Amino acid sequence: MSYSEAVRTAAGASLTVRPISAADHLAFVRAQRSVSFLQTPAWARVKTEWRSESLGWHDRGRLVGAGLVLHRPVPRLDRYTLAYLPEGPVIDWTGEIDAWLDPLAAYLKAHGAFAVRLGPPVRTHTWSAAQVKEGITDPGIRRLTDMSGQWADPVGARVAGRLRDAGWLPQSPEDGFGVGHPQFKYEIPLAGKTEDDLLKGMNQLWRRNIKKAAKEGVEVTVGSTVEDMLGRDLKAFHDLYVHTAERDRFTPRPLGYFETMVAALSAEDPERIRLYLAHHQGDLVAATVLVRVGAHAWYSYGASSTGKREVRGSNACQWAMIRDSLAAGCDVYDLRGITPTLDADDPHVGLIQFKVGTGGQAVRYVGEWDLPLRPMVYRAFDLYMRRRGR
């Protein structure tokens, strides 16, 4: 199939999809109020194990949408790839989504994709902190989805319905975590709030821990330059992160990954990534990584010491990141993924209990969806992933 055949005009619209430069992609991102950092050109330089490209949607020559595509090859079938747009693309999800996604699928199929996987940045339901707390204490409620949301987004419901009708397959597992990015998240709205408002929204334990960290003399420093972060600070963070991984039994990323992440994101925007270090009497007791794109800030990674937990370094780091996000004019402080469990006997419930103490809200997104473009190859890939535990 030729390139011109692949880039087809969607019914009722004049949208076409074609590659764009990283500079054009970045300019489009900067013009938006909020874009996931996973949809920035810099993220392609972080995910070095995948081939990547920036694609743009054009309407009569004007760039109206953009997406970062990460291409994952199929084992033993390298000419085919899974085309993945994490937390993207950045398009108008309130309109007729076929007009946006049909030309994307056609372009990607023409260039060797056996399937498209995307994660629309669209919410379906929101639950307040009070609802979440009530659900945890109610033995008759086991999951967030057992409760009606405080707020339901009709756009999210419509997007999910349109995707399903068009043959897209939902990929988000029941527990909220899968091979991709989480469907359920915990977020603190910041727009229109003051620091006092945010503190009042927290539970008593969080407020007490923030005060205790200050009383104990915990000092939080922020790496404000690439040199700061790539020097001793990042090594100190990583050492503590590895310690945390051993204690909490997860596999840590290597130091080189964080070096690449800091260098790539900082090169794209000097305000994109920050490293927070909490010290108590010279000892590093907690460390966190903050990422910001426009009006959206993310708590991306965290680490804490096993000793001196009583000085509450982690709470001090979180409060510093929340305050800085508010001062930067952010609308949202994003604590990233949670599982939807509210079962007090489920070991995963501790994650949401920790995050609900900040106030804020639990949010369900549309989740990730696959569109098979070459069904036989897609089935072989799905079987391969199932055998290796995804």
C-alpha positions as CSV (number, residue, x, y, z in Angstrom):
1,M,0.0,0.0,0.0
2,S,1.4,3.4,-0.9
3,Y,1.7,6.3,1.6
4,S,-1.0,8.3,-0.1
5,E,-3.4,5.3,0.1
6,A,-2.5,4.8,3.8
7,V,-3.3,8.4,4.7
8,R,-7.0,8.4,4.0
9,T,-9.5,11.1,4.7
10,A,-11.9,10.2,7.5
11,A,-15.6,10.2,6.7
12,G,-17.1,13.7,7.1
13,A,-13.7,15.3,7.9
14,S,-10.5,16.3,6.3
15,L,-8.1,14.8,8.8
16,T,-4.9,13.2,7.6
17,V,-2.1,11.6,9.6
18,R,1.6,11.8,8.8
19,P,4.9,12.0,10.6
20,I,5.9,15.4,12.2
21,S,9.2,16.6,13.5
22,A,10.0,16.5,17.2
23,A,10.1,20.3,17.1
24,D,6.6,20.5,15.7
25,H,5.4,17.9,18.2
26,L,6.9,19.8,21.1
27,A,5.4,23.1,19.9
28,F,2.0,21.4,19.8
29,V,2.4,20.0,23.3
30,R,3.4,23.4,24.7
31,A,0.2,24.9,23.3
32,Q,-2.0,22.5,25.3
33,R,-3.1,22.9,28.9
34,S,-2.3,19.3,29.8
35,V,-0.5,16.5,28.1
36,S,0.9,13.3,29.6
37,F,4.6,13.2,29.8
38,L,4.4,9.8,28.0
39,Q,3.2,11.7,25.0
40,T,6.1,14.2,24.7
41,P,8.9,13.8,22.1
42,A,11.4,13.4,25.0
43,W,9.8,10.2,26.2
44,A,10.9,8.6,22.9
45,R,14.5,9.2,24.0
46,V,13.8,7.5,27.4
47,K,12.2,4.3,25.8
48,T,15.3,3.5,23.8
49,E,14.4,-0.2,23.4
50,W,11.4,0.8,21.2
51,R,11.4,2.5,17.8
52,S,9.4,5.7,18.0
53,E,7.9,8.4,15.8
54,S,5.8,11.5,16.2
55,L,2.6,11.6,14.2
56,G,0.4,14.6,13.6
57,W,-3.3,15.0,12.5
58,H,-3.7,17.7,10.0
59,D,-6.9,19.5,8.9
60,R,-6.3,21.4,5.7
61,G,-2.6,21.7,6.5
62,R,-3.1,22.8,10.1
63,L,-1.7,20.6,12.9
64,V,-4.7,19.8,15.2
65,G,-3.5,16.7,17.0
66,A,-0.4,14.8,17.9
67,G,0.8,11.5,19.3
68,L,4.0,9.7,20.2
69,V,4.0,6.1,18.9
70,L,6.3,3.5,20.4
71,H,6.8,0.5,18.1
72,R,7.4,-2.8,19.8
73,P,8.6,-5.6,17.4
74,V,7.1,-9.1,17.4
75,P,9.6,-11.8,18.4
76,R,10.8,-13.6,15.3
77,L,8.6,-11.3,13.1
78,D,10.6,-8.1,13.3
79,R,8.9,-6.5,10.3
80,Y,5.6,-6.3,12.3
81,T,5.2,-4.1,15.4
82,L,2.7,-3.2,18.1
83,A,2.1,0.5,17.8
84,Y,1.6,1.9,21.3
85,L,0.4,5.4,22.2
86,P,0.6,5.5,26.0
87,E,-1.9,7.9,27.6
88,G,-2.6,9.3,24.1
89,P,-2.9,10.5,21.5
90,V,-3.6,14.2,22.1
91,I,-6.7,14.7,20.0
92,D,-10.2,16.0,20.5
93,W,-11.8,13.1,22.3
94,T,-15.2,14.9,22.7
95,G,-15.9,14.7,18.9
96,E,-16.3,11.8,16.4
97,I,-13.4,9.7,17.3
98,D,-13.6,7.6,14.2
99,A,-12.5,10.6,12.2
100,W,-9.3,10.7,14.3
101,L,-8.6,7.0,14.8
102,D,-9.4,5.6,11.3
103,P,-6.5,7.5,9.5
104,L,-4.2,6.6,12.4
105,A,-4.9,2.9,12.0
106,A,-4.6,3.1,8.2
107,Y,-1.2,4.9,8.4
108,L,0.2,2.4,11.0
109,K,-1.0,-0.7,9.2
110,A,0.7,0.6,6.0
111,H,3.9,1.0,8.0
112,G,4.0,-2.5,9.5
113,A,1.9,-2.4,12.6
114,F,-0.1,-5.6,13.4
115,A,-2.1,-3.7,16.1
116,V,-2.6,-0.3,17.7
117,R,-2.7,0.1,21.5
118,L,-3.7,3.4,23.0
119,G,-4.8,4.9,26.3
120,P,-7.3,7.7,25.9
121,P,-6.6,10.5,28.5
122,V,-10.3,10.5,29.3
123,R,-12.0,9.9,32.6
124,T,-15.2,7.9,33.2
125,H,-15.7,8.1,37.0
126,T,-14.5,10.0,40.0
127,W,-14.8,9.2,43.7
128,S,-14.1,11.7,46.5
129,A,-11.8,11.0,49.4
130,A,-14.8,10.7,51.7
131,Q,-16.4,8.1,49.5
132,V,-13.2,6.1,49.3
133,K,-12.8,6.1,53.1
134,E,-16.4,5.1,53.6
135,G,-16.0,2.3,51.1
136,I,-13.0,0.9,52.9
137,T,-14.9,0.7,56.2
138,D,-18.0,-0.8,54.7
139,P,-17.7,-4.7,54.6
140,G,-20.3,-4.8,51.8
141,I,-18.1,-2.8,49.4
142,R,-15.0,-4.5,47.9
143,R,-14.1,-2.3,45.0
144,L,-14.4,1.3,43.9
145,T,-16.8,0.2,41.1
146,D,-19.2,-1.2,43.7
147,M,-20.0,2.5,44.5
148,S,-21.6,5.0,42.2
149,G,-19.1,7.7,41.4
150,Q,-19.3,11.2,42.8
151,W,-19.0,12.3,39.2
152,A,-19.4,10.4,35.9
153,D,-18.0,11.8,32.6
154,P,-20.3,11.2,29.6
155,V,-17.4,11.8,27.3
156,G,-15.6,8.8,28.8
157,A,-18.6,6.6,28.5
158,R,-19.1,7.6,24.9
159,V,-15.4,7.0,24.0
160,A,-15.5,3.5,25.5
161,G,-18.7,2.7,23.6
162,R,-17.3,4.0,20.3
163,L,-14.1,2.1,20.7
164,R,-15.9,-1.1,21.5
165,D,-18.3,-0.6,18.5
166,A,-15.3,-0.1,16.2
167,G,-13.7,-3.4,17.2
168,W,-11.2,-2.1,19.7
169,L,-10.5,-4.6,22.6
170,P,-10.2,-3.4,26.2
171,Q,-6.8,-4.3,27.8
172,S,-7.1,-3.0,31.4
173,P,-7.2,-5.9,33.9
174,E,-9.6,-6.1,36.8
175,D,-7.0,-5.1,39.4
176,G,-6.2,-1.9,37.5
177,F,-2.6,-2.8,36.8
178,G,-1.4,-4.5,33.6
179,V,1.5,-4.4,31.2
180,G,0.6,-0.8,30.3
181,H,-0.4,2.1,32.5
182,P,-2.9,2.1,35.3
183,Q,-6.6,2.7,34.6
184,F,-7.3,3.9,38.2
185,K,-5.3,6.8,39.6
186,Y,-5.4,9.1,42.6
187,E,-5.3,12.8,41.9
188,I,-5.3,16.0,43.9
189,P,-7.1,18.9,42.2
190,L,-5.1,22.2,42.7
191,A,-7.0,24.7,40.6
192,G,-8.4,27.5,42.7
193,K,-6.9,26.1,45.9
194,T,-4.5,27.6,48.5
195,E,-1.9,25.7,50.6
196,D,-4.3,26.0,53.5
197,D,-7.1,24.5,51.4
198,L,-4.9,21.6,50.6
199,L,-3.9,21.0,54.1
200,K,-7.5,21.1,55.3
201,G,-8.3,18.5,52.7
202,M,-5.8,16.0,54.1
203,N,-6.6,13.7,57.0
204,Q,-5.3,14.3,60.5
205,L,-2.5,11.8,60.1
206,W,-1.1,13.4,57.0
207,R,-1.2,16.9,58.6
208,R,0.4,15.6,61.7
209,N,3.2,13.9,59.7
210,I,4.0,17.0,57.7
211,K,4.2,19.0,61.0
212,K,6.3,16.3,62.6
213,A,8.8,16.3,59.7
214,A,9.2,20.1,60.1
215,K,9.6,19.8,63.9
216,E,12.2,17.1,63.5
217,G,14.2,19.3,61.3
218,V,13.8,17.4,58.0
219,E,15.2,19.4,55.1
220,V,13.9,18.9,51.6
221,T,16.3,20.1,48.8
222,V,15.4,20.2,45.1
223,G,17.7,19.5,42.2
224,S,17.1,22.5,40.0
225,T,19.7,21.9,37.3
226,V,20.7,18.9,35.2
227,E,24.1,19.0,36.8
228,D,22.6,18.7,40.3
229,M,20.4,15.8,39.3
230,L,23.0,13.8,37.3
231,G,25.6,14.3,39.9
232,R,25.6,12.8,43.4
233,D,21.9,13.6,43.9
234,L,20.7,11.0,41.4
235,K,23.1,8.4,42.7
236,A,21.9,9.0,46.3
237,F,18.3,8.7,45.1
238,H,19.0,5.5,43.3
239,D,20.8,3.9,46.2
240,L,17.8,4.6,48.4
241,Y,15.4,3.4,45.6
242,V,17.3,0.1,45.4
243,H,17.0,-0.2,49.2
244,T,13.3,0.5,49.0
245,A,12.9,-2.2,46.2
246,E,14.6,-4.8,48.3
247,R,12.4,-4.0,51.3
248,D,9.2,-3.8,49.4
249,R,10.0,-6.6,47.0
250,F,9.9,-5.0,43.5
251,T,12.4,-5.0,40.7
252,P,14.2,-1.6,40.6
253,R,15.2,0.2,37.4
254,P,18.9,0.6,36.8
255,L,20.6,3.9,37.4
256,G,21.2,4.4,33.7
257,Y,17.4,4.6,33.1
258,F,17.1,7.5,35.5
259,E,20.1,9.2,34.0
260,T,18.5,8.9,30.5
261,M,15.2,10.1,31.9
262,V,16.6,13.2,33.6
263,A,18.8,14.1,30.6
264,A,16.0,13.7,28.0
265,L,13.2,15.4,29.9
266,S,15.5,18.3,31.0
267,A,16.7,18.9,27.5
268,E,13.2,19.2,26.3
269,D,12.2,21.6,29.0
270,P,14.3,22.7,32.0
271,E,11.2,22.7,34.2
272,R,10.1,19.2,33.2
273,I,11.7,17.0,35.9
274,R,12.8,17.6,39.5
275,L,14.5,15.5,42.1
276,Y,13.5,16.0,45.8
277,L,15.8,14.8,48.6
278,A,14.8,14.8,52.3
279,H,17.6,14.7,54.8
280,H,17.6,14.4,58.6
281,Q,20.8,15.3,60.4
282,G,22.8,14.5,57.3
283,D,21.0,11.2,56.5
284,L,18.9,10.8,53.4
285,V,15.5,9.5,54.6
286,A,13.4,10.0,51.5
287,A,13.6,10.9,47.8
288,T,11.1,11.5,45.1
289,V,10.9,12.4,41.4
290,L,8.4,15.0,40.1
291,V,7.5,15.4,36.4
292,R,5.5,18.3,35.1
293,V,4.0,19.1,31.6
294,G,2.0,22.3,31.5
295,A,-0.6,22.3,34.2
296,H,-0.3,18.6,35.2
297,A,2.3,17.4,37.7
298,W,3.1,13.7,38.5
299,Y,4.7,12.0,41.5
300,S,6.7,9.5,39.4
301,Y,9.1,7.7,41.7
302,G,9.7,7.5,45.4
303,A,12.1,6.0,47.9
304,S,12.4,5.9,51.7
305,S,14.8,4.6,54.3
306,T,13.8,1.8,56.7
307,G,15.5,3.7,59.5
308,K,14.3,7.0,60.8
309,R,10.8,6.5,59.4
310,E,9.5,8.4,62.5
311,V,10.8,11.7,61.1
312,R,8.3,11.4,58.1
313,G,10.7,12.3,55.3
314,S,8.3,10.9,52.6
315,N,5.5,13.2,53.8
316,A,7.9,16.1,53.7
317,C,8.8,15.3,50.1
318,Q,5.2,14.9,49.0
319,W,4.2,18.2,50.6
320,A,7.1,20.0,49.0
321,M,6.1,18.6,45.6
322,I,2.4,19.6,46.1
323,R,3.4,23.1,47.1
324,D,5.7,23.6,44.2
325,S,3.1,22.2,41.8
326,L,0.5,24.7,43.2
327,A,3.0,27.6,42.9
328,A,3.7,26.6,39.2
329,G,0.0,27.0,38.4
330,C,-0.8,23.3,38.0
331,D,-4.4,22.1,37.9
332,V,-3.6,18.6,39.1
333,Y,-1.1,16.8,41.3
334,D,-1.1,13.2,40.1
335,L,-0.2,10.4,42.5
336,R,-0.4,7.9,39.7
337,G,-1.8,4.4,39.9
338,I,-4.0,2.6,42.5
339,T,-5.9,-0.6,42.4
340,P,-9.7,-0.4,42.7
341,T,-9.8,-2.6,45.7
342,L,-11.5,-1.3,48.9
343,D,-11.3,-4.8,50.6
344,A,-9.6,-4.3,54.0
345,D,-8.1,-7.8,53.7
346,D,-6.5,-7.1,50.3
347,P,-2.8,-6.2,50.6
348,H,-3.2,-3.7,47.8
349,V,-5.6,-1.6,49.9
350,G,-2.7,0.0,51.7
351,L,-1.8,1.9,48.6
352,I,-5.1,3.7,48.3
353,Q,-5.3,4.2,52.1
354,F,-1.9,6.1,51.9
355,K,-3.0,8.2,49.0
356,V,-6.5,9.0,50.2
357,G,-5.0,10.7,53.2
358,T,-3.9,13.5,50.9
359,G,-7.5,14.4,50.2
360,G,-8.2,14.5,46.5
361,Q,-10.1,11.9,44.5
362,A,-9.8,8.5,42.9
363,V,-10.3,8.5,39.2
364,R,-11.1,5.9,36.7
365,Y,-10.0,6.4,33.1
366,V,-11.1,4.7,29.9
367,G,-8.1,2.4,30.1
368,E,-6.0,0.9,27.3
369,W,-7.5,-0.6,24.1
370,D,-6.1,-2.7,21.2
371,L,-7.2,-2.6,17.6
372,P,-5.9,-5.7,15.7
373,L,-4.8,-4.8,12.2
374,R,-3.4,-8.2,11.3
375,P,-5.5,-10.6,13.3
376,M,-3.3,-13.7,12.8
377,V,-0.2,-11.9,14.0
378,Y,-2.1,-10.3,16.8
379,R,-3.3,-13.7,18.1
380,A,0.2,-15.0,17.9
381,F,1.5,-12.0,19.9
382,D,-1.2,-12.3,22.5
383,L,-0.4,-16.0,22.9
384,Y,3.3,-15.2,23.3
385,M,2.5,-12.6,25.9
386,R,0.2,-14.9,27.9
387,R,2.9,-17.6,28.0
388,R,5.5,-15.2,29.4
389,G,3.0,-13.7,31.9
390,R,2.6,-10.5,29.8
